[in-house]
Amino acid sequence: EITIVTGVQTCALPISLSFLPQAIKVIKTKNTSGISLSMYLMFTIGVFLWFIFGVATKQASIYLANGITLIFAIIILKHTIDDLKRNKKASETNNQTLENNK
């Protein structure tokens, strides 16, 4: 059992940390134009459910790995939503300017 737990933790750590570079890039650039909102929303919900499962079944390797991933996924998801709102507002402003110039 010790080997299995260690194996799960060893495998889960790089997967969880793989979201760190994307989260840093999104925070620095504030650009999420290449990120699919629906994909990240579904992914974040799935990770959240795995986190809850890990807590409910008291499996530390599952809730820790998914908890780390969830933090990064929420950061990226929040910036994606903010970016879409910002782009929508800019588009509406541009459309209003075009209408005013007619």
HUTATA-V56151 format. One record per residue. N is the residue number from 1. SS is DSSP state (2 for helix, 1 for strand, 0 for the rest). Layout:
N,SS
N,SS
//
This chain:
1,0
2,2
3,2
4,2
5,2
6,2
7,2
8,2
9,2
10,2
11,2
12,2
13,2
14,2
15,2
16,2
17,2
18,0
19,0
20,2
21,2
22,2
23,2
24,2
25,2
26,2
27,2
28,2
29,2
30,0
31,0
32,0
33,0
34,0
35,0
36,0
37,2
38,2
39,2
40,2
41,2
42,2
43,2
44,2
45,2
46,2
47,2
48,2
49,2
50,2
51,2
52,2
53,2
54,2
55,2
56,2
57,0
58,0
59,0
60,2
61,2
62,2
63,2
64,2
65,2
66,2
67,2
68,2
69,2
70,2
71,2
72,2
73,2
74,2
75,2
76,2
77,2
78,2
79,2
80,2
81,2
82,2
83,2
84,2
85,2
86,2
87,2
88,2
89,2
90,2
91,2
92,2
93,2
94,2
95,2
96,2
97,2
98,2
99,2
100,2
101,0
102,0
//
